[in-house]
Amino acid sequence: MNKYQYTPKEWRSEYCGKDRIRISKISDKRRIATIAVKSRIMDEANARLIAAAPELLVALKAIKASLNQPVQHTGIRNGASCDILRGDARTAVEFASAAIAKAEG
């Protein structure tokens, strides 16, 4: 069991009224946090980042695990040596890309 417990994925952000943004679990709408809106652009960005937290954690764990595996080195491409990511590393990069896209909107 993890030392720190958090509400499992997936989270979303949405306006509740015109002066608050709620972060909630998608499946049962359980509230995670509420942000008072002072600067609409900045607060929306903060809400997206908070809502992406579970996916960011999964992506970081996948990247950490993939970096513990040796990378396959292949021959020469266009005069320079190149490394091919193993399947696990490629999946980790996909997780990270999806989480970053969610956080950035």
C-alpha positions in Angstrom: 0.0 0.0 0.0 1.2 3.5 -0.8 2.2 5.8 2.0 0.0 8.5 0.5 -3.5 7.8 -0.7 -5.3 10.0 -3.2 -8.6 9.7 -5.2 -7.9 7.5 -8.2 -8.0 8.8 -11.7 -9.7 10.3 -13.8 -10.3 13.8 -12.6 -11.8 16.8 -14.4 -12.2 20.5 -13.9 -15.5 22.4 -14.5 -17.1 25.7 -13.5 -19.6 25.6 -10.7 -21.1 29.1 -10.7 -19.2 32.0 -12.2 -16.6 32.3 -9.5 -15.5 28.8 -8.7 -13.9 25.9 -10.5 -14.4 22.4 -9.1 -12.0 19.5 -9.6 -13.9 16.2 -9.3 -13.6 12.5 -10.1 -15.2 11.8 -13.5 -16.9 8.5 -12.6 -18.8 9.6 -9.5 -18.3 13.4 -9.5 -16.7 13.2 -6.0 -15.2 16.7 -5.3 -11.4 16.8 -5.0 -11.0 20.6 -4.7 -12.7 23.9 -5.4 -10.7 26.9 -6.7 -12.0 30.4 -6.2 -11.7 32.2 -9.5 -9.7 35.5 -9.3 -7.8 35.4 -12.6 -9.8 33.4 -15.1 -6.9 32.4 -17.4 -4.5 31.5 -14.6 -7.1 29.7 -12.5 -8.3 27.6 -15.5 -4.7 26.6 -16.1 -4.2 25.7 -12.5 -7.4 23.6 -12.5 -6.3 21.7 -15.6 -3.0 21.0 -14.0 -4.6 19.7 -10.8 -7.1 17.6 -12.8 -4.2 16.0 -14.7 -2.3 15.1 -11.5 -3.3 11.4 -11.5 -2.2 10.9 -15.2 1.0 12.9 -14.6 1.8 10.5 -11.7 1.2 7.4 -13.8 3.3 8.9 -16.6 6.2 9.7 -14.3 6.1 6.2 -12.8 6.1 4.7 -16.3 9.0 6.8 -17.3 11.0 5.9 -14.2 10.3 2.2 -14.8 11.3 2.4 -18.4 14.6 4.2 -17.7 15.6 1.2 -15.6 15.6 -0.9 -18.7 18.5 -0.9 -21.2 17.9 0.9 -24.5 18.4 -1.1 -27.6 21.2 0.5 -29.7 20.8 0.1 -33.5 23.1 0.9 -36.4 23.5 4.1 -38.2 20.8 6.4 -39.6 21.8 9.4 -41.8 25.4 9.1 -40.6 24.6 9.3 -36.9 24.0 6.4 -34.4 20.5 6.2 -33.1 18.8 4.6 -30.2 15.4 2.9 -30.4 13.1 3.2 -27.5 11.9 -0.1 -26.2 8.1 -0.7 -26.1 7.9 0.2 -22.4 9.7 3.5 -22.9 7.5 4.3 -25.9 4.4 3.7 -23.8 5.7 5.8 -21.0 6.3 8.7 -23.5 2.7 8.3 -24.8 1.4 8.4 -21.1 3.5 11.5 -20.5 2.3 13.2 -23.8 -1.4 12.6 -22.9 -1.0 13.9 -19.4 0.8 17.0 -20.6 -1.9 17.7 -23.2 -4.6 17.4 -20.5 -2.7 19.7 -18.1 -2.1 22.3 -20.8 -5.6 22.2 -22.2 
